[in-house]
Amino acid sequence: MTTEHEEIIDSTDAPAGARLRSKLRAADILQLGGVGLRTRPLRAVLSALGIAIGIAAMIAVVGISTSSQAQLNTQLEALGTNLLTAEANTGMLGEDTKLPESTIGKARQMLGAEGASGTAKLSANVYRSELINESATGGITVLTADLDLLDVTATRVASGAWLNASTGQFPAVVLGATAAGHLGVHTIGTNVWMGGQYFAVVGILEPSALAPELDLSALVGEGIARSEFEWDGSPSTVYQRVAEDLIEQVRELLPATVNPQAPEEVAVSRPSDALAAKSAVDQAFTGLLVGLGSIALLVGGIGVANTMIISVLERRREIGLRRALGATRAHIRAQFLAEALLLSALGGVMGSLLGVIVVLSVGALNGWPFAVPPELFGAAVGSTLAIGAIAGLYPAARAARTPPTAALSI
């Protein structure tokens, strides 16, 4: 520490007759501020831990949310947000309605349509074998599927093959990802019991992001659906790909186009909107957790203030000795304020590292990219320094008011 005497001014901190002003260098302030941390490392770490937990919680929550959002955006870019679905709505009196047989064909012919396909629910259940209790359906829905279904819904085959013009005429079935798990089917060629006969599993689908209802479905061709399940050709759900710039226009015109006699009986939705809504809910939940992290940060600040007050009480002799040797009240305030800032900064660094580790771990488990905003770390540093400054103000002022004679006489 270096103290330089410069000029004579009015100062109550100097001995009578001297009235000198001294100057403390920035390097000296940092060195003095680190004295308390170096001499009591365990106390410093435990005090900084409160702030570290708050910062870690904030970075982890925001980081997980942004990483999840980045994964969702990547997924939507790959799948597309231009998919519309049309389903039969309930009638004015609450009765069930049906889409016309020509719905898929009309949807394909609309201006801006890039493709259309659909499924229809059949009156059948699927079981692992004929010995299974009929009530144990597992919630699996039997559907007949248009051959363009996978292309339109951006769904992929995990194993085996999709239905074609040949297999669609015979007892062949493709299982959704969840349906295959419920039936215990993992091998292509396995037989399942459906509609009073065995069907051969020719394919298993990957989970479908835009058409999750396919995950719990058993899909058969239109030919076998007409011959074995008396399907009348009316689809239950129609999927339509539309040019991005015409989505809203097609969405408004689709009901009247496919069912001009009763457009109110056609319900149109956009699957990507559901994913976006889920993301919005996640963002709201993230805000709540960030609030909880802020409370933890505030508690950590209180812990720093408590530590600094105890430090002032324990080091009154040191304060008195420094004052007797010429240190001013400003020097003492700067010393203890610097110590509080260093203590908070230690907690900020610990919390940032812990938060990054949590985000990386969760991202690795879920296959998410690391997408923590850089400004988040700036906000973390700023908040820790602000907490440190606020927490150290009173202890620093109290230390500065300690009279040299009173401190040395203890």
C-alpha positions in Angstrom: 0.0 0.0 0.0 1.3 3.5 -0.9 0.0 6.7 0.7 1.2 10.1 -0.7 0.8 13.3 1.2 0.0 16.1 -1.3 -1.3 19.4 0.0 -2.6 21.0 3.2 -6.4 21.2 3.4 -9.1 21.2 6.0 -9.5 17.6 7.2 -10.8 16.3 10.4 -9.1 12.9 9.7 -5.6 14.3 10.1 -3.9 15.1 13.4 -4.3 18.6 14.7 -2.0 21.0 12.9 -1.3 18.7 10.0 -4.6 18.7 8.1 -3.2 16.7 5.1 -5.0 15.0 2.3 -3.7 11.6 1.2 -4.3 9.6 -2.0 -4.9 5.8 -2.2 -4.1 4.2 -5.5 -6.6 1.8 -7.2 -4.2 -1.1 -7.0 -3.9 -0.5 -3.2 -7.7 -0.5 -2.9 -8.0 -3.9 -4.6 -5.1 -5.3 -2.5 -6.8 -4.1 0.7 -10.2 -5.4 -0.4 -8.7 -8.8 -0.9 -7.3 -9.0 2.6 -10.5 -10.2 4.2 -11.1 -12.8 1.5 -7.6 -14.2 1.7 -7.5 -14.4 5.5 -11.0 -15.9 5.8 -11.4 -18.0 2.6 -14.0 -20.4 3.9 -16.2 -17.6 5.1 -15.7 -15.8 1.8 -16.7 -18.9 -0.2 -19.8 -19.6 1.9 -20.9 -15.9 1.7 -20.4 -15.9 -2.1 -22.3 -19.1 -2.4 -25.6 -17.3 -1.8 -25.0 -15.0 -4.7 -23.7 -17.9 -6.8 -26.9 -19.9 -6.3 -29.0 -16.9 -7.5 -26.8 -16.2 -10.5 -26.7 -19.9 -11.4 -30.5 -20.2 -11.2 -31.0 -17.2 -13.4 -28.4 -18.4 -16.0 -29.6 -22.0 -15.9 -33.3 -21.1 -16.3 -32.8 -18.6 -19.1 -30.2 -20.8 -20.8 -32.4 -23.9 -20.8 -35.3 -21.8 -22.1 -33.3 -20.2 -24.9 -31.7 -23.6 -25.8 -35.1 -25.2 -25.9 -36.4 -22.4 -28.1 -33.4 -22.7 -30.4 -34.1 -26.4 -30.8 -37.8 -25.6 -31.5 -36.9 -23.0 -34.1 -34.5 -25.4 -35.8 -37.2 -28.1 -35.8 -39.9 -25.8 -37.2 -37.5 -24.6 -39.9 -36.9 -28.3 -40.9 -40.6 -29.3 -40.7 -42.1 -26.1 -42.0 -44.8 -23.9 -40.5 -47.0 -24.0 -43.6 -49.1 -27.1 -42.6 -52.8 -26.7 -42.1 -55.2 -29.4 -40.8 -58.9 -29.6 -41.4 -61.2 -31.8 -39.2 -64.9 -32.4 -39.0 -66.4 -30.0 -36.5 -69.5 -30.6 -34.4 -72.8 -29.4 -35.9 -75.0 -26.6 -34.6 -76.9 -29.1 -32.4 -73.7 -30.8 -31.1 -74.1 -33.8 -33.5 -71.0 -35.4 -35.1 -70.3 -34.4 -38.7 -68.2 -35.8 -41.5 -66.0 -34.3 -44.1 -67.0 -34.9 -47.7 -65.2 -37.6 -49.6 -63.8 -35.0 -52.0 -62.1 -33.0 -49.3 -58.5 -34.1 -50.0 -58.9 -33.6 -53.8 -60.3 -30.1 -53.3 -57.6 -29.2 -50.9 -55.0 -30.2 -53.4 -56.5 -28.0 -56.1 -56.6 -24.8 -54.0 -54.5 -21.8 -55.1 -51.3 -21.9 -53.0 -51.7 -25.6 -52.1 -48.4 -27.5 -52.3 -49.9 -30.9 -51.3 -52.6 -32.5 -49.3 -53.3 -35.8 -47.6 -55.4 -37.3 -44.9 -56.5 -40.0 -42.6 -59.8 -41.5 -41.5 -60.7 -43.2 -38.3 -61.9 -46.8 -38.6 -64.1 -48.8 -36.2 -61.5 -51.2 -35.1 -59.0 -51.9 -32.4 -55.5 -53.3 -32.6 -54.0 -55.9 -30.2 -50.7 -57.8 -29.9 -52.6 -61.0 -30.4 -56.2 -62.4 -30.4 -55.7 -63.6 -26.8 -55.6 -60.0 -25.4 -58.6 -58.7 -23.6 -60.7 -56.6 -25.9 -60.8 -53.7 -23.4 -57.0 -53.4 -23.4 -56.8 -51.2 -26.4 -53.9 -49.1 -25.1 -55.6 -46.0 -26.6 -54.4 -46.9 -30.1 -56.4 -45.5 -33.0 -56.8 -47.5 -36.2 -56.6 -45.1 -39.2 -56.6 -45.5 -43.0 -54.0 -43.2 -44.6 -53.5 -41.6 -47.9 -50.2 -42.6 -49.5 -48.9 -39.0 -49.5 -49.4 -38.7 -45.7 -45.7 -38.8 -44.7 -44.6 -36.3 -47.3 -47.2 -33.8 -46.3 -46.8 -34.1 -42.5 -42.9 -34.4 -42.7 -43.0 -37.7 -40.8 -40.3 -40.2 -41.3 -40.1 -44.0 -41.2 -37.9 -45.3 -38.3 -37.8 -48.9 -39.6 -39.4 -50.9 -42.4 -41.3 -49.1 -45.2 -44.4 -46.9 -45.7 -47.6 -48.2 -47.3 -47.7 -48.2 -51.1 -50.2 -49.1 -53.8 -49.6 -52.8 -53.3 -49.4 -53.1 -49.5 -52.3 -50.8 -49.1 -54.6 -53.5 -50.6 -53.5 -56.2 -48.2 -53.5 -56.8 -44.4 -50.4 -54.6 -43.8 -50.1 -52.0 -41.1 -47.7 -49.2 -40.2 -47.5 -48.4 -36.5 -46.8 -45.0 -34.9 -43.9 -44.7 -32.6 -45.9 -44.8 -29.4 -48.3 -47.4 -30.7 -45.4 -49.8 -31.5 -44.1 -49.3 -27.9 -47.5 -50.1 -26.4 -47.9 -53.2 -28.5 -44.3 -54.3 -27.8 -43.5 -54.4 -31.5 -39.9 -53.7 -32.4 -39.4 -56.0 -35.4 -40.8 -55.6 -38.9 -42.9 -58.6 -40.0 -44.5 -59.0 -36.6 -48.2 -59.8 -36.7 -50.8 -57.8 -34.8 -54.5 -58.7 -34.3 -56.9 -56.1 -35.9 -60.5 -56.4 -37.1 -60.7 -60.1 -36.6 -57.5 -61.0 -38.5 -53.8 -60.7 -38.3 -52.0 -57.8 -40.0 -48.3 -57.8 -40.8 -46.3 -54.8 -39.5 -44.4 -53.4 -42.5 -43.2 -50.2 -40.9 -42.7 -48.2 -37.7 -42.8 -44.4 -37.8 -40.6 -41.9 -36.0 -42.4 -39.5 -33.6 -44.3 -36.8 -35.6 -43.8 -33.3 -34.4 -46.5 -31.7 -36.5 -49.0 -34.6 -36.4 -48.5 -36.1 -32.9 -51.9 -38.0 -33.3 -50.0 -40.4 -35.7 -47.8 -41.5 -32.9 -50.6 -43.5 -31.2 -52.0 -44.9 -34.4 -52.1 -48.0 -36.5 -52.3 -47.0 -40.2 -53.6 -49.2 -43.0 -54.2 -48.6 -46.8 -57.4 -47.3 -48.3 -58.0 -50.5 -50.2 -58.0 -52.8 -47.2 -60.0 -50.2 -45.3 -62.8 -50.3 -47.8 -62.9 -54.1 -48.1 -62.4 -55.1 -44.5 -63.6 -52.1 -42.4 -66.4 -50.8 -44.7 -64.8 -47.4 -44.9 -67.0 -45.0 -46.9 -64.2 -42.7 -48.2 -64.8 -39.8 -45.8 -61.6 -38.5 -44.2 -61.4 -37.6 -40.5 -58.4 -35.3 -40.7 -56.9 -33.6 -43.8 -53.4 -32.2 -43.9 -52.6 -29.5 -46.4 -49.2 -27.8 -47.2 -49.6 -24.2 -48.3 -47.3 -21.5 -49.8 -46.0 -19.4 -46.8 -47.3 -16.2 -48.2 -50.8 -17.6 -48.7 -51.3 -19.4 -45.4 -53.9 -17.0 -43.9 -55.8 -16.7 -47.1 -56.1 -20.4 -47.6 -56.9 -20.9 -44.0 -60.0 -18.7 -44.4 -61.1 -20.2 -47.7 -60.5 -23.9 -46.8 -63.8 -24.6 -45.0 -66.0 -23.2 -47.7 -63.9 -24.9 -50.4 -64.1 -28.4 -49.1 -67.6 -28.2 -47.8 -69.5 -25.3 -49.4 -72.9 -26.5 -48.0 -71.7 -26.3 -44.4 -68.3 -24.6 -44.0 -69.0 -24.2 -40.3 -68.7 -28.0 -39.9 -65.0 -27.7 -40.9 -62.4 -26.8 -38.2 -59.0 -25.6 -39.5 -55.9 -25.3 -37.4 -52.2 -24.8 -37.8 -50.1 -27.4 -35.9 -47.0 -25.1 -35.6 -49.2 -22.7 -33.7 -49.6 -25.3 -30.9 -45.8 -25.6 -30.7 -45.4 -21.8 -30.6 -48.1 -21.7 -27.8 -46.2 -24.3 -25.8 -43.1 -22.2 -26.2 -45.0 -19.1 -24.9 -46.1 -21.1 -21.9 -42.5 -22.2 -21.3 -41.4 -18.5 -21.5 -43.9 -17.5 -18.9 -42.7 -20.3 -16.6 -39.2 -19.2 -17.3 -40.1 -15.7 -16.1 -41.4 -17.2 -12.8 -38.2 -19.1 -12.2 -36.1 -16.1 -13.0 -38.1 -14.2 -10.3 -37.3 -17.0 -7.9 -33.6 -16.8 -8.9 -33.7 -13.0 -8.2 -35.0 -13.7 -4.7 -32.1 -16.1 -4.1 -29.8 -13.4 -5.4 -31.3 -10.9 -2.9 -30.8 -13.4 -0.1 -27.2 -13.8 -1.2 -26.8 -10.0 -1.0 -28.1 -10.0 2.5 -25.6 -12.7 3.4 -22.8 -10.5 2.0 -23.9 -7.5 4.0 -24.0 -9.7 7.1 -20.5 -11.0 6.5 -19.2 -7.5 5.9 -20.7 -6.2 9.2 -19.1 -9.0 11.1 -15.8 -8.3 9.3 -16.0 -4.7 10.4 -16.6 -5.7 14.1 -13.8 -8.2 14.0 -11.3 -5.8 12.4 -11.8 -2.7 14.5 -8.2 -2.8 15.7 -7.0 -3.0 12.2 -9.3 0.0 11.2 -8.1 2.0 14.2 -4.4 1.3 13.4 -4.8 2.4 9.8 -6.6 5.5 10.9 -3.9 6.3 13.4 -1.3 5.9 10.6 -3.0 8.4 8.4 -5.8 6.5 6.5 -8.8 8.7 5.9 -12.5 7.8 6.3 -12.6 7.6 2.5 -9.8 5.1 2.5 -11.6 2.9 4.9 -14.9 3.1 3.0 -13.1 2.2 -0.2 -11.4 -0.7 1.4 -14.6 -2.4 2.7 -16.6 -1.5 -0.3 -14.0 -3.1 -2.5 -14.1 -6.2 -0.3 -17.8 -6.4 -0.7 -17.5 -6.0 -4.5 -14.8 -8.7 -4.7 -17.0 -11.0 -2.6 -20.0 -10.5 -4.8 -17.8 -10.9 -8.0 -16.6 -14.2 -6.6 -20.2 -15.3 -6.2 -21.0 -14.1 -9.7 -18.1 -16.1 -11.3 -19.0 -19.2 -9.3 -22.7 -18.9 -10.3 -22.0 -18.3 -14.0 -19.8 -21.4 -14.2 -22.4 -23.5 -12.4 -25.2 -22.1 -14.6 -23.3 -22.9 -17.8 -22.6 -26.4 -16.5 -26.3 -27.0 -15.8 -27.3 -25.7 -19.3 -24.7 -27.8 -21.0 -25.8 -30.9 -19.1 -29.5 -30.4 -19.8 -28.8 -29.6 -23.4 -26.6 -32.8 -23.8 -29.4 -34.9 -22.4 -32.1 -33.5 -24.7 -29.9 -32.9 -27.8 -30.4 -29.1 -27.6 -27.8 -26.5 -28.9 -26.1 -24.3 -26.4 -27.8 -20.9 -26.9 -27.2 -18.7 -23.8 -27.4 -15.0 -24.8 -24.0 -13.3 -24.2 -25.8 -10.3 -22.7 -27.0 -12.6 -20.0 -23.5 -12.9 -18.6 -23.2 -9.1 -18.7 -26.4 -8.8 -16.8 -25.2 -11.4 -14.3 -21.9 -9.4 -13.7 -23.8 -6.1 -13.4 -26.3 -7.5 -10.9 -23.6 -9.1 -8.7 -21.6 -5.8 -8.6 -24.8 -3.9 -7.8 -25.7 -6.3 -5.1 -22.1 -6.1 -3.7 -22.2 -2.3 -3.8 -25.5 -2.1 -2.0 -24.5 -4.8 0.5 -21.2 -3.1 1.3 -22.4 0.5 1.7 -23.5 0.3 5.3 -20.6 -1.8 6.6 -18.1 0.5 4.8 -19.7 3.6 6.2 -19.8 2.0 9.7 -16.1 1.1 9.4 -15.3 4.7 8.3 -17.0 6.2 11.3 -14.9 4.1 13.7 -12.8 6.5 15.8 -9.1 5.5 15.9 -8.8 5.9 19.7 -11.9 3.8 20.4 -10.7 1.1 18.1 -7.2 0.9 19.6 -8.5 0.9 23.1 -10.5 -2.3 22.7 
